[in-house]
Amino acid sequence: MGKYSKYNIPLRSLEDGKHEFTYQLTDEYFKLLGEDTDIKKGSLDVVVSLKKTATTFELNFVIAGKVKVPCDRCLDEMIMDVDTKSRLIVKFGNEYSEESDEIVIIPEEDGQINISWFLYEFIALSLPMKKVHPQGECNKTMTSKLKRHKTSSSDEDGDDNDDEMDLDDDSGEASSDSRWDALKDLQFEE
């Protein structure tokens, strides 16, 4: 955990009351996390407001900036804004455990918490599930290959799973799917 020590918060040595910690997350931070992460680059400001009481530590995170992620459609990098607030409650216990999404128990003998992975999770969870360029901004070579592949796949399978917009259509309107058109005429009783 030496390379992440910059993100340690020494809980045991803090006095009761409010404390504030600030961090700048850069490309170097994302490089530290390794190759298994979706976000490889970014520039974010983080403010952690910590409130210590007799039994708990309440950490409120405010994270704002930009990250670069691969487009899910063409795989080119794209910039996404991040502006998120998250909360974490930390308590001392016998061993490390995550009680819920917001409550973490850390060993009392450790006396500190490393927030490096929590920061990454808060950032990743603030991004939409589907990360794609705005219509017409994807890599044209890749989208044409994808369209060709999808066309040949649907011919072979007999199943067209095209839930995407038409990749060559820059109008921004979704293509109609004939499988769903029949449902438009259904009448429902009230």
Secondary structure, DSSP 8 states (H G I E B T S, - for coil): -GGGGGGEE--TT--SEEEEEEEEE-HHHHHHH-TTSS--EEEEEEEEEEEE-SSEEEEEEEEEEEEEEE-TTT--EEEEEEEEEEEEEEEEESS-EE-SSSEEEEETTT--EE-HHHHHHHHHHHS-SS----TT-S-HHHHHHHHHHHHHHHHHHS-----S--TT-TT------HHHHGGGG-----
